């Protein structure tokens, strides 16, 4: 059995996870809205970029 | 004097706020009249958990010392509170053969772990350590 094809997209899962997790961290760790937005965007970018960089670093290695 | 009265009043709210925060992500902050934070926690953590379940995450309880990692994983999921137990009662158990099984596990475990931080935040807010 498999889930909906949309849920199986690596990139969509990565972006969804990053958005939701960044929103929680930003709300927990900052106290005013501008700082939350700035922190949330930075955390989101860090999640996505680091995942893609690590993905490419693992690319030469066989599974 | 004024400070001790304030601390006594806020600490009375600590237990219900902490309990509510564990049971339903964001409910503790609603109780503490922080509706903005509550909505973010409810939507974001709720969505992580629901998506994880939709991705066929494993939901069975595995507690014990024979498999420490599985036990920690179960504790992380249980930190999600009522949604975890409701999902189990409805009959969601996950499917190890599903291509999204591991994604689902990550989503549900992280939802629970984030909820632990939210519970601690609700406690800190109730005792006056956070605005």
N, CA and C atoms of all chains as a GROMACS GRO file, in nm:
protein
  582
    1UNK      N    1   0.085  -0.119   0.000
    1UNK     CA    2   0.000   0.000   0.000
    1UNK      C    3   0.088   0.125   0.000
    2UNK      N    4   0.052   0.224  -0.078
    2UNK     CA    5   0.128   0.349  -0.078
    2UNK      C    6   0.035   0.466  -0.052
    3UNK      N    7   0.093   0.575  -0.003
    3UNK     CA    8   0.014   0.694   0.023
    3UNK      C    9  -0.017   0.765  -0.108
    4UNK      N   10  -0.085   0.878  -0.096
    4UNK     CA   11  -0.114   0.961  -0.212
    4UNK      C   12   0.018   1.001  -0.279
    5UNK      N   13   0.024   0.998  -0.415
    5UNK     CA   14   0.150   1.028  -0.484
    5UNK      C   15   0.211   1.162  -0.444
    6UNK      N   16   0.125   1.260  -0.414
    6UNK     CA   17   0.175   1.392  -0.377
    6UNK      C   18   0.258   1.385  -0.248
    7UNK      N   19   0.215   1.295  -0.159
    7UNK     CA   20   0.287   1.282  -0.031
    7UNK      C   21   0.422   1.214  -0.048
    8UNK      N   22   0.442   1.149  -0.162
    8UNK     CA   23   0.568   1.076  -0.184
    8UNK      C   24   0.676   1.164  -0.245
    9UNK      N   25   0.645   1.290  -0.273
    9UNK     CA   26   0.746   1.379  -0.332
    9UNK      C   27   0.846   1.421  -0.225
   10UNK      N   28   0.974   1.390  -0.250
   10UNK     CA   29   1.080   1.428  -0.155
   10UNK      C   30   1.079   1.579  -0.130
   11UNK      N   31   1.074   1.655  -0.240
   11UNK     CA   32   1.086   1.800  -0.228
   11UNK      C   33   0.966   1.860  -0.154
   12UNK      N   34   0.847   1.809  -0.187
   12UNK     CA   35   0.726   1.861  -0.120
   12UNK      C   36   0.728   1.828   0.030
   13UNK      N   37   0.773   1.707   0.062
   13UNK     CA   38   0.782   1.668   0.203
   13UNK      C   39   0.883   1.758   0.274
   14UNK      N   40   0.997   1.783   0.209
   14UNK     CA   41   1.100   1.868   0.269
   14UNK      C   42   1.048   2.010   0.294
   15UNK      N   43   0.983   2.068   0.194
   15UNK     CA   44   0.932   2.205   0.206
   15UNK      C   45   0.823   2.214   0.312
   16UNK      N   46   0.730   2.118   0.310
   16UNK     CA   47   0.621   2.118   0.408
   16UNK      C   48   0.675   2.106   0.550
   17UNK      N   49   0.765   2.010   0.569
   17UNK     CA   50   0.825   1.990   0.701
   17UNK      C   51   0.897   2.117   0.747
   18UNK      N   52   0.972   2.179   0.655
   18UNK     CA   53   1.051   2.298   0.690
   18UNK      C   54   0.961   2.416   0.727
   19UNK      N   55   0.854   2.437   0.651
   19UNK     CA   56   0.763   2.548   0.678
   19UNK      C   57   0.700   2.532   0.817
   20UNK      N   58   0.647   2.414   0.844
   20UNK     CA   59   0.574   2.392   0.969
   20UNK      C   60   0.668   2.398   1.090
   21UNK      N   61   0.784   2.336   1.078
   21UNK     CA   62   0.879   2.334   1.190
   21UNK      C   63   0.936   2.474   1.215
   22UNK      N   64   0.967   2.548   1.107
   22UNK     CA   65   1.021   2.683   1.122
   22UNK      C   66   0.918   2.775   1.189
   23UNK      N   67   0.790   2.758   1.154
   23UNK     CA   68   0.686   2.842   1.214
   23UNK      C   69   0.680   2.820   1.366
   24UNK      N   70   0.690   2.694   1.409
   24UNK     CA   71   0.686   2.665   1.553
   24UNK      C   72   0.809   2.722   1.622
   25UNK      N   73   0.928   2.700   1.565
   25UNK     CA   74   1.050   2.752   1.627
   25UNK      C   75   1.048   2.904   1.636
   26UNK      N   76   1.004   2.969   1.528
   26UNK     CA   77   1.000   3.116   1.526
   26UNK      C   78   0.905   3.169   1.634
   27UNK      N   79   0.790   3.103   1.649
   27UNK     CA   80   0.692   3.148   1.750
   27UNK      C   81   0.743   3.124   1.891
   28UNK      N   82   0.818   3.014   1.910
   28UNK     CA   83   0.870   2.983   2.043
   28UNK      C   84   0.987   3.072   2.082
   29UNK      N   85   1.073   3.101   1.985
   29UNK     CA   86   1.202   3.162   2.020
   29UNK      C   87   1.209   3.313   2.002
   30UNK      N   88   1.108   3.375   1.941
   30UNK     CA   89   1.108   3.520   1.925
   30UNK      C   90   0.977   3.576   1.979
   31UNK      N   91   0.982   3.702   2.023
   31UNK     CA   92   0.865   3.758   2.093
   31UNK      C   93   0.784   3.858   2.012
   32UNK      N   94   0.841   3.915   1.907
   32UNK     CA   95   0.761   4.009   1.828
   32UNK      C   96   0.752   3.963   1.682
   33UNK      N   97   0.648   4.011   1.614
   33UNK     CA   98   0.618   3.957   1.480
   33UNK      C   99   0.731   3.976   1.379
   34UNK      N  100   0.793   4.098   1.366
   34UNK     CA  101   0.901   4.110   1.267
   34UNK      C  102   1.016   4.012   1.292
   35UNK      N  103   1.054   3.995   1.419
   35UNK     CA  104   1.164   3.901   1.450
   35UNK      C  105   1.123   3.758   1.417
   36UNK      N  106   0.994   3.727   1.443
   36UNK     CA  107   0.947   3.591   1.414
   36UNK      C  108   0.953   3.563   1.264
   37UNK      N  109   0.909   3.662   1.185
   37UNK     CA  110   0.910   3.643   1.039
   37UNK      C  111   1.053   3.625   0.990
   38UNK      N  112   1.143   3.711   1.040
   38UNK     CA  113   1.284   3.702   0.998
   38UNK      C  114   1.344   3.567   1.039
   39UNK      N  115   1.322   3.527   1.164
   39UNK     CA  116   1.377   3.400   1.214
   39UNK      C  117   1.316   3.282   1.138
   40UNK      N  118   1.186   3.289   1.114
   40UNK     CA  119   1.118   3.180   1.043
   40UNK      C  120   1.172   3.161   0.903
   41UNK      N  121   1.194   3.273   0.833
   41UNK     CA  122   1.247   3.264   0.697
   41UNK      C  123   1.390   3.208   0.698
   42UNK      N  124   1.470   3.252   0.796
   42UNK     CA  125   1.608   3.202   0.806
   42UNK      C  126   1.609   3.052   0.837
   43UNK      N  127   1.524   3.011   0.929
   43UNK     CA  128   1.519   2.868   0.967
   43UNK      C  129   1.472   2.784   0.848
   44UNK      N  130   1.370   2.836   0.776
   44UNK     CA  131   1.320   2.763   0.658
   44UNK      C  132   1.432   2.746   0.556
   45UNK      N  133   1.503   2.857   0.526
   45UNK     CA  134   1.612   2.851   0.428
   45UNK      C  135   1.720   2.753   0.475
   46UNK      N  136   1.752   2.757   0.605
   46UNK     CA  137   1.856   2.668   0.659
   46UNK      C  138   1.816   2.521   0.642
   47UNK      N  139   1.688   2.490   0.671
   47UNK     CA  140   1.640   2.352   0.655
   47UNK      C  141   1.656   2.305   0.511
   48UNK      N  142   1.603   2.387   0.418
   48UNK     CA  143   1.598   2.345   0.278
   48UNK      C  144   1.738   2.336   0.219
   49UNK      N  145   1.819   2.442   0.240
   49UNK     CA  146   1.954   2.445   0.182
   49UNK      C  147   2.039   2.332   0.240
   50UNK      N  148   2.034   2.314   0.372
   50UNK     CA  149   2.119   2.209   0.430
   50UNK      C  150   2.077   2.070   0.381
   51UNK      N  151   1.947   2.048   0.365
   51UNK     CA  152   1.901   1.916   0.316
   51UNK      C  153   1.951   1.892   0.173
   52UNK      N  154   1.945   1.997   0.090
   52UNK     CA  155   1.989   1.981  -0.049
   52UNK      C  156   2.141   1.961  -0.055
   53UNK      N  157   2.215   2.038   0.026
   53UNK     CA  158   2.361   2.023   0.028
   53UNK      C  159   2.400   1.883   0.076
   54UNK      N  160   2.340   1.837   0.184
   54UNK     CA  161   2.372   1.702   0.236
   54UNK      C  162   2.332   1.596   0.133
   55UNK      N  163   2.219   1.618   0.066
   55UNK     CA  164   2.174   1.526  -0.039
   55UNK      C  165   2.278   1.512  -0.149
   56UNK      N  166   2.332   1.626  -0.194
   56UNK     CA  167   2.434   1.622  -0.300
   56UNK      C  168   2.565   1.562  -0.249
   57UNK      N  169   2.600   1.587  -0.124
   57UNK     CA  170   2.722   1.528  -0.067
   57UNK      C  171   2.712   1.376  -0.063
   58UNK      N  172   2.590   1.324  -0.045
   58UNK     CA  173   2.573   1.179  -0.039
   58UNK      C  174   2.560   1.117  -0.178
   59UNK      N  175   2.542   1.202  -0.278
   59UNK     CA  176   2.512   1.152  -0.414
   59UNK      C  177   2.615   1.052  -0.466
   60UNK      N  178   2.749   1.076  -0.446
   60UNK     CA  179   2.848   0.982  -0.503
   60UNK      C  180   2.848   0.845  -0.436
   61UNK      N  181   2.790   0.836  -0.317
   61UNK     CA  182   2.797   0.708  -0.245
   61UNK      C  183   2.681   0.617  -0.283
   62UNK      N  184   2.713   0.489  -0.304
   62UNK     CA  185   2.604   0.396  -0.338
   62UNK      C  186   2.512   0.376  -0.218
   63UNK      N  187   2.387   0.339  -0.246
   63UNK     CA  188   2.291   0.322  -0.136
   63UNK      C  189   2.317   0.192  -0.060
   64UNK      N  190   0.553   4.138   4.865
   64UNK     CA  191   0.414   4.100   4.890
   64UNK      C  192   0.336   4.087   4.759
   65UNK      N  193   0.343   4.196   4.680
   65UNK     CA  194   0.272   4.197   4.553
   65UNK      C  195   0.327   4.087   4.461
   66UNK      N  196   0.460   4.071   4.465
   66UNK     CA  197   0.525   3.970   4.381
   66UNK      C  198   0.481   3.829   4.422
   67UNK      N  199   0.471   3.802   4.552
   67UNK     CA  200   0.432   3.667   4.597
   67UNK      C  201   0.286   3.638   4.560
   68UNK      N  202   0.200   3.740   4.567
   68UNK     CA  203   0.060   3.722   4.526
   68UNK      C  204   0.053   3.692   4.377
   69UNK      N  205   0.134   3.765   4.300
   69UNK     CA  206   0.136   3.745   4.155
   69UNK      C  207   0.185   3.604   4.122
   70UNK      N  208   0.295   3.562   4.188
   70UNK     CA  209   0.350   3.428   4.161
   70UNK      C  210   0.252   3.319   4.200
   71UNK      N  211   0.180   3.339   4.312
   71UNK     CA  212   0.083   3.238   4.355
   71UNK      C  213  -0.030   3.225   4.254
   72UNK      N  214  -0.075   3.340   4.204
   72UNK     CA  215  -0.185   3.339   4.106
   72UNK      C  216  -0.140   3.273   3.976
   73UNK      N  217  -0.016   3.302   3.932
   73UNK     CA  218   0.030   3.245   3.806
   73UNK      C  219   0.060   3.097   3.819
   74UNK      N  220   0.114   3.055   3.936
   74UNK     CA  221   0.149   2.914   3.949
   74UNK      C  222   0.024   2.826   3.955
   75UNK      N  223  -0.090   2.883   3.997
   75UNK     CA  224  -0.215   2.805   3.996
   75UNK      C  225  -0.256   2.771   3.853
   76UNK      N  226  -0.213   2.856   3.759
   76UNK     CA  227  -0.247   2.831   3.619
   76UNK      C  228  -0.148   2.734   3.554
   77UNK      N  229  -0.036   2.709   3.621
   77UNK     CA  230   0.071   2.631   3.557
   77UNK      C  231   0.026   2.487   3.526
   78UNK      N  232  -0.037   2.421   3.623
   78UNK     CA  233  -0.074   2.280   3.602
   78UNK      C  234  -0.178   2.264   3.490
   79UNK      N  235  -0.291   2.338   3.497
   79UNK     CA  236  -0.387   2.322   3.385
   79UNK      C  237  -0.329   2.364   3.250
   80UNK      N  238  -0.247   2.468   3.249
   80UNK     CA  239  -0.188   2.514   3.122
   80UNK      C  240  -0.096   2.406   3.064
   81UNK      N  241  -0.015   2.345   3.151
   81UNK     CA  242   0.078   2.242   3.106
   81UNK      C  243   0.004   2.118   3.058
   82UNK      N  244  -0.098   2.080   3.134
   82UNK     CA  245  -0.175   1.960   3.098
   82UNK      C  246  -0.250   1.982   2.965
   83UNK      N  247  -0.313   2.098   2.953
   83UNK     CA  248  -0.385   2.127   2.828
   83UNK      C  249  -0.290   2.133   2.710
   84UNK      N  250  -0.171   2.193   2.732
   84UNK     CA  251  -0.072   2.204   2.625
   84UNK      C  252  -0.029   2.067   2.576
   85UNK      N  253  -0.020   1.971   2.669
   85UNK     CA  254   0.018   1.835   2.627
   85UNK      C  255  -0.098   1.767   2.554
   86UNK      N  256  -0.219   1.780   2.608
   86UNK     CA  257  -0.333   1.709   2.550
   86UNK      C  258  -0.364   1.753   2.408
   87UNK      N  259  -0.368   1.884   2.387
   87UNK     CA  260  -0.396   1.938   2.254
   87UNK      C  261  -0.295   2.049   2.225
   88UNK      N  262  -0.209   2.033   2.125
   88UNK     CA  263  -0.109   2.136   2.096
   88UNK      C  264  -0.176   2.273   2.079
   89UNK      N  265  -0.131   2.370   2.156
   89UNK     CA  266  -0.186   2.506   2.145
   89UNK      C  267  -0.293   2.537   2.249
   90UNK      N  268  -0.356   2.434   2.306
   90UNK     CA  269  -0.466   2.457   2.401
   90UNK      C  270  -0.417   2.527   2.528
   91UNK      N  271  -0.296   2.495   2.571
   91UNK     CA  272  -0.239   2.559   2.690
   91UNK      C  273  -0.223   2.709   2.670
   92UNK      N  274  -0.185   2.748   2.550
   92UNK     CA  275  -0.168   2.891   2.521
   92UNK      C  276  -0.303   2.961   2.506
   93UNK      N  277  -0.404   2.889   2.456
   93UNK     CA  278  -0.540   2.946   2.455
   93UNK      C  279  -0.584   2.974   2.599
   94UNK      N  280  -0.559   2.878   2.687
   94UNK     CA  281  -0.595   2.892   2.828
   94UNK      C  282  -0.524   3.012   2.891
   95UNK      N  283  -0.401   3.035   2.848
   95UNK     CA  284  -0.323   3.147   2.903
   95UNK      C  285  -0.349   3.278   2.828
   96UNK      N  286  -0.448   3.278   2.742
   96UNK     CA  287  -0.485   3.397   2.663
   96UNK      C  288  -0.371   3.444   2.574
   97UNK      N  289  -0.312   3.350   2.502
   97UNK     CA  290  -0.212   3.381   2.400
   97UNK      C  291  -0.263   3.320   2.268
   98UNK      N  292  -0.373   3.377   2.213
   98UNK     CA  293  -0.438   3.310   2.099
   98UNK      C  294  -0.351   3.304   1.972
   99UNK      N  295  -0.266   3.405   1.954
   99UNK     CA  296  -0.180   3.405   1.835
   99UNK      C  297  -0.086   3.286   1.835
  100UNK      N  298  -0.016   3.268   1.947
  100UNK     CA  299   0.076   3.154   1.958
  100UNK      C  300  -0.002   3.023   1.949
  101UNK      N  301  -0.118   3.020   2.016
  101UNK     CA  302  -0.197   2.897   2.019
  101UNK      C  303  -0.235   2.851   1.879
  102UNK      N  304  -0.277   2.946   1.795
  102UNK     CA  305  -0.320   2.910   1.659
  102UNK      C  306  -0.202   2.855   1.580
  103UNK      N  307  -0.085   2.920   1.591
  103UNK     CA  308   0.033   2.872   1.518
  103UNK      C  309   0.067   2.729   1.561
  104UNK      N  310   0.069   2.703   1.692
  104UNK     CA  311   0.105   2.570   1.741
  104UNK      C  312   0.001   2.466   1.696
  105UNK      N  313  -0.125   2.504   1.709
  105UNK     CA  314  -0.231   2.410   1.675
  105UNK      C  315  -0.225   2.372   1.526
  106UNK      N  316  -0.210   2.473   1.442
  106UNK     CA  317  -0.210   2.448   1.297
  106UNK      C  318  -0.081   2.375   1.255
  107UNK      N  319   0.034   2.427   1.297
  107UNK     CA  320   0.162   2.371   1.248
  107UNK      C  321   0.186   2.230   1.302
  108UNK      N  322   0.171   2.212   1.433
  108UNK     CA  323   0.198   2.080   1.491
  108UNK      C  324   0.088   1.982   1.452
  109UNK      N  325  -0.037   2.031   1.448
  109UNK     CA  326  -0.147   1.946   1.404
  109UNK      C  327  -0.126   1.899   1.260
  110UNK      N  328  -0.084   1.990   1.172
  110UNK     CA  329  -0.062   1.952   1.032
  110UNK      C  330   0.052   1.852   1.020
  111UNK      N  331   0.160   1.872   1.097
  111UNK     CA  332   0.271   1.776   1.093
  111UNK      C  333   0.223   1.636   1.130
  112UNK      N  334   0.141   1.628   1.235
  112UNK     CA  335   0.095   1.497   1.281
  112UNK      C  336  -0.002   1.433   1.180
  113UNK      N  337  -0.098   1.514   1.133
  113UNK     CA  338  -0.197   1.459   1.038
  113UNK      C  339  -0.128   1.412   0.909
  114UNK      N  340  -0.034   1.493   0.859
  114UNK     CA  341   0.038   1.452   0.739
  114UNK      C  342   0.119   1.324   0.765
  115UNK      N  343   0.179   1.317   0.884
  115UNK     CA  344   0.256   1.197   0.918
  115UNK      C  345   0.169   1.073   0.919
  116UNK      N  346   0.049   1.086   0.976
  116UNK     CA  347  -0.043   0.972   0.978
  116UNK      C  348  -0.087   0.936   0.835
  117UNK      N  349  -0.111   1.041   0.754
  117UNK     CA  350  -0.150   1.018   0.614
  117UNK      C  351  -0.037   0.952   0.535
  118UNK      N  352   0.086   0.970   0.582
  118UNK     CA  353   0.201   0.908   0.515
  118UNK      C  354   0.230   0.768   0.570
  119UNK      N  355   0.134   0.712   0.643
  119UNK     CA  356   0.144   0.574   0.694
  119UNK      C  357   0.249   0.557   0.803
  120UNK      N  358   0.262   0.657   0.889
  120UNK     CA  359   0.356   0.645   1.002
  120UNK      C  360   0.318   0.531   1.095
  121UNK      N  361   0.419   0.470   1.154
  121UNK     CA  362   0.394   0.368   1.256
  121UNK      C  363   0.338   0.436   1.381
  122UNK      N  364   0.234   0.379   1.442
  122UNK     CA  365   0.175   0.442   1.560
  122UNK      C  366   0.166   0.349   1.680
  123UNK      N  367   0.216   0.225   1.667
  123UNK     CA  368   0.201   0.134   1.779
  123UNK      C  369   0.296   0.170   1.894
  124UNK      N  370   0.253   0.137   2.014
  124UNK     CA  371   0.333   0.169   2.133
  124UNK      C  372   0.440   0.063   2.150
  125UNK      N  373   0.564   0.109   2.167
  125UNK     CA  374   0.674   0.015   2.190
  125UNK      C  375   0.757   0.068   2.306
  126UNK      N  376   0.724   0.023   2.426
  126UNK     CA  377   0.798   0.069   2.544
  126UNK      C  378   0.872  -0.048   2.607
  127UNK      N  379   0.993  -0.023   2.649
  127UNK     CA  380   1.074  -0.129   2.709
  127UNK      C  381   1.220  -0.105   2.682
  128UNK      N  382   1.304  -0.189   2.741
  128UNK     CA  383   1.448  -0.168   2.728
  128UNK      C  384   1.510  -0.252   2.616
  129UNK      N  385   1.429  -0.341   2.555
  129UNK     CA  386   1.487  -0.427   2.451
  129UNK      C  387   1.518  -0.349   2.324
  130UNK      N  388   1.443  -0.246   2.296
  130UNK     CA  389   1.470  -0.160   2.179
  130UNK      C  390   1.455  -0.014   2.223
  131UNK      N  391   1.567   0.044   2.266
  131UNK     CA  392   1.564   0.178   2.325
  131UNK      C  393   1.515   0.281   2.223
  132UNK      N  394   1.565   0.268   2.099
  132UNK     CA  395   1.526   0.368   1.998
  132UNK      C  396   1.377   0.365   1.969
  133UNK      N  397   1.320   0.243   1.963
  133UNK     CA  398   1.175   0.231   1.941
  133UNK      C  399   1.098   0.290   2.059
  134UNK      N  400   1.151   0.273   2.181
  134UNK     CA  401   1.085   0.329   2.299
  134UNK      C  402   1.087   0.482   2.294
  135UNK      N  403   1.204   0.538   2.260
  135UNK     CA  404   1.214   0.684   2.251
  135UNK      C  405   1.121   0.738   2.142
  136UNK      N  406   1.111   0.664   2.032
  136UNK     CA  407   1.022   0.704   1.923
  136UNK      C  408   0.876   0.706   1.971
  137UNK      N  409   0.836   0.603   2.047
  137UNK     CA  410   0.699   0.598   2.099
  137UNK      C  411   0.673   0.712   2.196
  138UNK      N  412   0.771   0.741   2.283
  138UNK     CA  413   0.754   0.851   2.379
  138UNK      C  414   0.738   0.983   2.304
  139UNK      N  415   0.819   1.001   2.198
  139UNK     CA  416   0.809   1.124   2.118
  139UNK      C  417   0.670   1.137   2.058
  140UNK      N  418   0.617   1.026   2.006
  140UNK     CA  419   0.483   1.031   1.947
  140UNK      C  420   0.375   1.057   2.052
  141UNK      N  421   0.392   0.995   2.169
  141UNK     CA  422   0.291   1.013   2.275
  141UNK      C  423   0.289   1.156   2.327
  142UNK      N  424   0.400   1.228   2.311
  142UNK     CA  425   0.405   1.369   2.354
  142UNK      C  426   0.308   1.453   2.272
  143UNK      N  427   0.254   1.396   2.166
  143UNK     CA  428   0.156   1.466   2.083
  143UNK      C  429   0.022   1.479   2.155
  144UNK      N  430   0.001   1.395   2.257
  144UNK     CA  431  -0.122   1.406   2.336
  144UNK      C  432  -0.241   1.334   2.274
  145UNK      N  433  -0.359   1.394   2.287
  145UNK     CA  434  -0.483   1.329   2.243
  145UNK      C  435  -0.483   1.287   2.096
  146UNK      N  436  -0.433   1.372   2.003
  146UNK     CA  437  -0.439   1.330   1.862
  146UNK      C  438  -0.375   1.194   1.837
  147UNK      N  439  -0.265   1.164   1.909
  147UNK     CA  440  -0.198   1.035   1.892
  147UNK      C  441  -0.290   0.921   1.934
  148UNK      N  442  -0.352   0.936   2.053
  148UNK     CA  443  -0.436   0.828   2.104
  148UNK      C  444  -0.565   0.815   2.022
  149UNK      N  445  -0.618   0.928   1.974
  149UNK     CA  446  -0.737   0.923   1.888
  149UNK      C  447  -0.705   0.851   1.757
  150UNK      N  448  -0.590   0.885   1.698
  150UNK     CA  449  -0.551   0.821   1.571
  150UNK      C  450  -0.538   0.670   1.589
  151UNK      N  451  -0.483   0.629   1.703
  151UNK     CA  452  -0.469   0.484   1.730
  151UNK      C  453  -0.606   0.419   1.750
  152UNK      N  454  -0.695   0.492   1.823
  152UNK     CA  455  -0.829   0.437   1.848
  152UNK      C  456  -0.907   0.421   1.718
  153UNK      N  457  -0.889   0.517   1.626
  153UNK     CA  458  -0.961   0.511   1.498
  153UNK      C  459  -0.912   0.390   1.417
  154UNK      N  460  -0.787   0.352   1.440
  154UNK     CA  461  -0.737   0.233   1.370
  154UNK      C  462  -0.615   0.256   1.283
  155UNK      N  463  -0.559   0.377   1.286
  155UNK     CA  464  -0.437   0.401   1.208
  155UNK      C  465  -0.320   0.330   1.276
  156UNK      N  466  -0.249   0.249   1.199
  156UNK     CA  467  -0.136   0.176   1.257
  156UNK      C  468  -0.009   0.191   1.177
  157UNK      N  469  -0.022   0.250   1.057
  157UNK     CA  470   0.095   0.264   0.971
  157UNK      C  471   0.112   0.144   0.882
  158UNK      N  472   0.200   0.159   0.783
  158UNK     CA  473   0.224   0.051   0.688
  158UNK      C  474   0.371   0.055   0.649
  159UNK      N  475   0.446  -0.043   0.697
  159UNK     CA  476   0.591  -0.044   0.674
  159UNK      C  477   0.625  -0.059   0.525
  160UNK      N  478   0.528  -0.109   0.444
  160UNK     CA  479   0.555  -0.128   0.301
  160UNK      C  480   0.530   0.000   0.221
  161UNK      N  481   0.470   0.100   0.285
  161UNK     CA  482   0.441   0.225   0.215
  161UNK      C  483   0.570   0.301   0.185
  162UNK      N  484   0.576   0.364   0.068
  162UNK     CA  485   0.698   0.439   0.031
  162UNK      C  486   0.718   0.561   0.121
  163UNK      N  487   0.611   0.608   0.182
  163UNK     CA  488   0.624   0.728   0.267
  163UNK      C  489   0.632   0.695   0.416
  164UNK      N  490   0.651   0.566   0.447
  164UNK     CA  491   0.652   0.521   0.588
  164UNK      C  492   0.754   0.600   0.671
  165UNK      N  493   0.877   0.614   0.621
  165UNK     CA  494   0.981   0.682   0.699
  165UNK      C  495   0.953   0.832   0.711
  166UNK      N  496   0.901   0.892   0.602
  166UNK     CA  497   0.862   1.034   0.611
  166UNK      C  498   0.757   1.049   0.722
  167UNK      N  499   0.660   0.962   0.720
  167UNK     CA  500   0.550   0.969   0.818
  167UNK      C  501   0.603   0.956   0.960
  168UNK      N  502   0.696   0.862   0.981
  168UNK     CA  503   0.756   0.847   1.114
  168UNK      C  504   0.823   0.977   1.159
  169UNK      N  505   0.896   1.038   1.067
  169UNK     CA  506   0.966   1.163   1.100
  169UNK      C  507   0.865   1.272   1.135
  170UNK      N  508   0.761   1.286   1.055
  170UNK     CA  509   0.661   1.390   1.079
  170UNK      C  510   0.592   1.372   1.215
  171UNK      N  511   0.550   1.249   1.247
  171UNK     CA  512   0.475   1.230   1.372
  171UNK      C  513   0.567   1.245   1.494
  172UNK      N  514   0.691   1.194   1.484
  172UNK     CA  515   0.783   1.205   1.598
  172UNK      C  516   0.822   1.351   1.622
  173UNK      N  517   0.848   1.424   1.514
  173UNK     CA  518   0.888   1.565   1.530
  173UNK      C  519   0.769   1.647   1.583
  174UNK      N  520   0.649   1.614   1.541
  174UNK     CA  521   0.530   1.683   1.594
  174UNK      C  522   0.525   1.668   1.746
  175UNK      N  523   0.548   1.546   1.796
  175UNK     CA  524   0.548   1.522   1.940
  175UNK      C  525   0.662   1.595   2.010
  176UNK      N  526   0.780   1.593   1.951
  176UNK     CA  527   0.895   1.660   2.012
  176UNK      C  528   0.874   1.811   2.018
  177UNK      N  529   0.816   1.867   1.911
  177UNK     CA  530   0.786   2.011   1.913
  177UNK      C  531   0.683   2.042   2.021
  178UNK      N  532   0.589   1.948   2.040
  178UNK     CA  533   0.487   1.972   2.143
  178UNK      C  534   0.547   1.973   2.283
  179UNK      N  535   0.657   1.900   2.304
  179UNK     CA  536   0.725   1.906   2.434
  179UNK      C  537   0.776   2.049   2.458
  180UNK      N  538   0.834   2.109   2.352
  180UNK     CA  539   0.882   2.248   2.365
  180UNK      C  540   0.765   2.343   2.393
  181UNK      N  541   0.650   2.316   2.329
  181UNK     CA  542   0.532   2.400   2.349
  181UNK      C  543   0.480   2.386   2.493
  182UNK      N  544   0.483   2.264   2.546
  182UNK     CA  545   0.441   2.243   2.685
  182UNK      C  546   0.531   2.322   2.780
  183UNK      N  547   0.663   2.316   2.757
  183UNK     CA  548   0.757   2.391   2.842
  183UNK      C  549   0.734   2.541   2.829
  184UNK      N  550   0.702   2.587   2.708
  184UNK     CA  551   0.674   2.729   2.686
  184UNK      C  552   0.547   2.771   2.762
  185UNK      N  553   0.445   2.684   2.761
  185UNK     CA  554   0.320   2.714   2.833
  185UNK      C  555   0.349   2.724   2.983
  186UNK      N  556   0.433   2.632   3.034
  186UNK     CA  557   0.467   2.637   3.177
  186UNK      C  558   0.541   2.768   3.210
  187UNK      N  559   0.640   2.803   3.128
  187UNK     CA  560   0.717   2.925   3.151
  187UNK      C  561   0.626   3.049   3.146
  188UNK      N  562   0.530   3.047   3.054
  188UNK     CA  563   0.438   3.160   3.042
  188UNK      C  564   0.348   3.167   3.167
  189UNK      N  565   0.303   3.051   3.214
  189UNK     CA  566   0.211   3.047   3.329
  189UNK      C  567   0.278   3.096   3.457
  190UNK      N  568   0.408   3.067   3.473
  190UNK     CA  569   0.477   3.110   3.596
  190UNK      C  570   0.542   3.247   3.579
  191UNK      N  571   0.522   3.310   3.464
  191UNK     CA  572   0.568   3.447   3.446
  191UNK      C  573   0.711   3.463   3.398
  192UNK      N  574   0.772   3.353   3.351
  192UNK     CA  575   0.909   3.363   3.301
  192UNK      C  576   0.913   3.415   3.158
  193UNK      N  577   0.801   3.401   3.086
  193UNK     CA  578   0.795   3.448   2.947
  193UNK      C  579   0.674   3.538   2.931
  194UNK      N  580   0.680   3.634   2.835
  194UNK     CA  581   0.565   3.724   2.817
  194UNK      C  582   0.444   3.652   2.758
   0.00000   0.00000   0.00000
